[in-house]
Each structure stands twice: as structure tokens, then as C-alpha cells.
Amino acid sequence: MNPQPELLENVPLAPLTTIGLGGPARFFARVRSSAGLVRALRWAAERDLPVQVLGGGSNTVFADEGFAGLVLHIVSRGIAFRPDGEAVLCVAQAGSVWDDVVAAAVAQGLGGIECLSGIPGSVGATPVQNVGAYGQEIAETLKWVRAYERPSGRIVRLRGEECGFGYRQSRFKGPDRDRFVILAVAMRLRPGERPHLGYREVAARALQDGVAGLPPAEALAAVRRIVLDLRRGKSMLRDLSDPNARSVGSFFLNPVLTKAQYAGLKYRLGTKATELPVFPSGESVKVSAAWLIGAAGFTRGERRDGVGISERHLLALVNRGGSTRQLLALSDEIRRAVARAFAIELQPEPVIVPFDPQSRKA
Ligand SMILES: Cc1cc2nc3c(=O)[nH]c(=O)nc-3n(C[C@H](O)[C@H](O)[C@H](O)COP(=O)(O)OP(=O)(O)OC[C@H]3O[C@@H](n4cnc5c(N)ncnc54)[C@H](O)[C@@H]3O)c2cc1C
């Protein structure tokens, strides 16, 4: 019997994630409005149940046992554009599909998020890990986030500067994890802007396709096509027919090293150091996790039990009919090998949700 009309019980979570792993949610609710959200959170609080917010499930790995509390699936939809001085403000509801927002912006000739084409998942999750790709990240255009603050029960508006953005990081993933449920995201987009070509692969394809000669709106559309094409080639699109896309995208973050750590790594690598892709960022140096994994002896397509490394990308771990336990064992194996070879600790990028977070706290 359902405890309340909008609440479901024992709902399988694997089909709600791109990697297709995890057991059932003890309780599950679809959230379409802030009123529905408040009702569901109150219901969980009265029963002292842990709550896990879920969007498109493209950066989440649930435990094989499932989740012992309430999963809130955010499904509120809506994308609106309105003038904002010289710019255009795009306000999207949290449950909207992120790539629908990019497609709509590009179709209107609005620049600022074209390189984020094809990133799977929902709008509400984009600020959580400050999604980024091909030289753009959401932090650059995000104007504000509307969120429900769980401890105070208030709906708040946080400006971009208040979100604590960093490389695949924000306050929503860091110090304020579980404090906010994001309801809507507003982005300041720029009409008539030419596409961003800061990433080598995109710039090379743009040159080949003569993008420079196109008017701005057509150039934005061309760059969206290029990005989607590049992503398809790496199985980095949500595509149910592609076995290499049964992943969470990149499983590891690119390590960000201090200058001293980087010098130590170069010393260890000797003559191979010139092959390591590096991305200087301020006082630190971001290095390629994929390269380190390859140099530690792993290859594309390698398998362990029912999981493996994508045939298209060393950073993507894929489910080939296995389990979360097997996936985490492979992740540990890779982390240990990279630590042994290069004294670098790889950090997983996805959110790994334990069966019962409260029992872990105890
Ligand atoms: C094939 C593939 C390619 C990818 N490529 C990229 C890439 O290029 N760049 C990149 O940055 N990421 C990439 N990702 C990761 C992923 O798509 C993004 O992190 C995306 O933003 C996750 O959205 P989601 O709705 O699926 O999040 P979910 O997996 O549902 O949730 C992720 C986290 O966000 C929280 N969350 C979700 N919605 C809300 C909300 N409304 N309020 C508060 N918290 C919320 C969840 O609780 C969880 O902690 C890729 C993933 C896949 C599968």
C-alpha cells in the first residue's frame, strides 16, 4: 500500500540512471512543483528517512542494495527567454532536459552554452558539479539559481558568485551538499555572439568546416553540430543504443596539481613528461586523468567481470551487465595503480549513493 498518493514504493533505480546500476528506492516521488517538494520532504523528515535528489541520473551511481530512504525525482519542466539589458535571460526549470535548453538557445542565436551541447541530464544538476566541456562551463553564464533551502524551509535565490564554483565543483556538491534542492536556473546568454572556439578539437573542426565565414547564429549552430559529433565519437552522448554510453561520462576528475606536485610528476615521468596533456589554470596545473590511467597500464575496452573501460574513452567506466560493487572495485583498482605509478590520488566524479547514508553517519 502506498503511504501517500504521490509516493511509490520499491521503485527500481537502475533504469533511471545512464549507467543502469543500483537496486530499488524504498520510497520514490516525482516532484513537479515546490509545493510537492515541500510535502515530500516533510513526509521524509517525519519518518527520519534519508532523501536523495535525482535528476537525469547521468552522474549518479546507486548501491546494489538500492536506497533505504526517499528518492525525489525532479521532473518540473519549462524553458523561458526574456530580455535582460543587452543580453537574454534563459530561465529553465530544474527538471528540464539540459540539452533541450542548449538547443533552444542556439536556435535563437544566443551564445554562451553552445559547447555544453549534448551533456546528458537535467538543468537542476548543472550547477551541482558546474558542468563543463570543450572550454565552457555553466559558471560563466549562470546568473542565479532558485533553490529550496531545506534547513530554513525558504525558497532562496543565489547569485552565480554565491555558488562556490570551481572545476567540477560548487557549494551544492561541497560544503552545502543536501542543503538545497535547485528549482530553476537562470543563464545570461548573448545574442549575436560568435561561438566559443577555445578548445583545440572544436577549433580544428570549425576551421575545416569554414565556420568563420558563417553569420553568428549559423556559426553557433555549426559548433553545436561539431560538439555533438565529437561527443558521439567518444560515446559521450546519452544514447541507449550505444553500449559504451552506459556510463556516467568521465568517472574521474582531472587532477589539479600545485606547481611543486607537477614538478614531482614530471620528474617521475622522465622523458615521457612531454606526452602528458596539461591545462594550466592559475597557480595550478590540471593534468589529464585519462593519460595517467593509460600510462598506468589500462587500455580501452578492458573488462573486469560485468564492467569495464569504454572502448572509446579511457575515463569512462561502463556497465556491461555487472554491479555497482564490480564498478567500484574497478575504480579502486585504477586509483591504486595510478597512485602507485605517479603518487596521484584520482577522485571519482559521480555521486556514489550509499544504501543508507544515515547508517554510515552513525
Ligand atoms: C555520456 C555522459 C557524458 C557526460 N559528459 C559530461 C561533460 O562533458 N561534462 C560534465 O560536466 N558532465 C558530464 N557528464 C555528467 C553528467 O551528465 C552531468 O554531471 C549532469 O549535470 C548530471 O545531471 P543529472 O540530472 O543526470 O544529475 P543526477 O545524476 O540526477 O544528479 C547528480 C547530482 O546532482 C544532484 N541533483 C540533481 N538535481 C538536483 C536538483 N534539482 N537540486 C539539487 N541537487 C540536484 C543529485 O542529488 C546528485 O548529487 C556526462 C555523463 C554522461 C553519462
The ligand as a MOL file (V3000), in Angstrom:
LIG
                    3D

  0  0  0     0  0            999 V3000
M  V30 BEGIN CTAB
M  V30 COUNTS 53 58 0 0 0
M  V30 BEGIN ATOM
M  V30 1 C 27.7070 10.0530 -21.5030 0
M  V30 2 C 27.9250 11.1230 -20.4600 0
M  V30 3 C 28.6830 12.2470 -20.7720 0
M  V30 4 C 28.8730 13.2680 -19.8210 0
M  V30 5 N 29.6180 14.3550 -20.1530 0
M  V30 6 C 29.7870 15.3630 -19.2630 0
M  V30 7 C 30.5360 16.5190 -19.6090 0
M  V30 8 O 31.0070 16.6770 -20.7280 0
M  V30 9 N 30.6960 17.4770 -18.6650 0
M  V30 10 C 30.1520 17.3770 -17.4200 0
M  V30 11 O 30.3240 18.3000 -16.6130 0
M  V30 12 N 29.4340 16.2820 -17.0650 0
M  V30 13 C 29.2450 15.2840 -17.9510 0
M  V30 14 N 28.5250 14.1660 -17.6000 0
M  V30 15 C 27.9980 14.0430 -16.2420 0
M  V30 16 C 26.5200 14.4770 -16.1180 0
M  V30 17 O 25.8690 14.4700 -17.3530 0
M  V30 18 C 26.3780 15.8800 -15.5130 0
M  V30 19 O 27.0010 15.9190 -14.2540 0
M  V30 20 C 24.9060 16.2760 -15.3720 0
M  V30 21 O 24.8030 17.6250 -14.9910 0
M  V30 22 C 24.1560 15.4090 -14.3610 0
M  V30 23 O 22.7800 15.7150 -14.4900 0
M  V30 24 P 21.6720 14.7120 -13.9480 0
M  V30 25 O 20.3960 15.4510 -13.9430 0
M  V30 26 O 21.7100 13.4670 -14.7040 0
M  V30 27 O 22.2010 14.5040 -12.4590 0
M  V30 28 P 21.9020 13.3100 -11.4730 0
M  V30 29 O 22.8370 12.1880 -11.7740 0
M  V30 30 O 20.4800 13.0000 -11.3950 0
M  V30 31 O 22.3670 14.0030 -10.1000 0
M  V30 32 C 23.7280 14.3740 -9.9020 0
M  V30 33 C 23.8500 15.1020 -8.5670 0
M  V30 34 O 23.1150 16.3180 -8.6290 0
M  V30 35 C 22.1190 16.3370 -7.5940 0
M  V30 36 N 20.9420 16.9950 -8.1610 0
M  V30 37 C 20.2740 16.6710 -9.2920 0
M  V30 38 N 19.2450 17.5260 -9.4750 0
M  V30 39 C 19.2660 18.3780 -8.4320 0
M  V30 40 C 18.4500 19.4760 -8.0240 0
M  V30 41 N 17.4020 19.8740 -8.7390 0
M  V30 42 N 18.7540 20.1240 -6.8650 0
M  V30 43 C 19.8070 19.7470 -6.1130 0
M  V30 44 N 20.6210 18.7150 -6.4380 0
M  V30 45 C 20.3520 18.0380 -7.5820 0
M  V30 46 C 21.8620 14.8790 -7.2440 0
M  V30 47 O 21.3650 14.7620 -5.9200 0
M  V30 48 C 23.2630 14.3060 -7.3910 0
M  V30 49 O 24.0030 14.6140 -6.2320 0
M  V30 50 C 28.3220 13.1370 -18.5320 0
M  V30 51 C 27.5320 11.9940 -18.2260 0
M  V30 52 C 27.3450 11.0100 -19.1860 0
M  V30 53 C 26.5030 9.8150 -18.8610 0
M  V30 END ATOM
M  V30 BEGIN BOND
M  V30 1 1 1 2
M  V30 2 1 2 3
M  V30 3 2 2 52
M  V30 4 2 3 4
M  V30 5 1 4 5
M  V30 6 1 4 50
M  V30 7 2 5 6
M  V30 8 1 6 7
M  V30 9 1 6 13
M  V30 10 2 7 8
M  V30 11 1 7 9
M  V30 12 1 9 10
M  V30 13 2 10 11
M  V30 14 1 10 12
M  V30 15 2 12 13
M  V30 16 1 13 14
M  V30 17 1 14 15
M  V30 18 1 14 50
M  V30 19 1 15 16
M  V30 20 1 16 17
M  V30 21 1 16 18
M  V30 22 1 18 19
M  V30 23 1 18 20
M  V30 24 1 20 21
M  V30 25 1 20 22
M  V30 26 1 22 23
M  V30 27 1 23 24
M  V30 28 2 24 25
M  V30 29 1 24 26
M  V30 30 1 24 27
M  V30 31 1 27 28
M  V30 32 2 28 29
M  V30 33 1 28 30
M  V30 34 1 28 31
M  V30 35 1 31 32
M  V30 36 1 32 33
M  V30 37 1 33 34
M  V30 38 1 33 48
M  V30 39 1 34 35
M  V30 40 1 35 36
M  V30 41 1 35 46
M  V30 42 1 36 37
M  V30 43 1 36 45
M  V30 44 2 37 38
M  V30 45 1 38 39
M  V30 46 1 39 40
M  V30 47 2 39 45
M  V30 48 1 40 41
M  V30 49 2 40 42
M  V30 50 1 42 43
M  V30 51 2 43 44
M  V30 52 1 44 45
M  V30 53 1 46 47
M  V30 54 1 46 48
M  V30 55 1 48 49
M  V30 56 2 50 51
M  V30 57 1 51 52
M  V30 58 1 52 53
M  V30 END BOND
M  V30 END CTAB
M  END
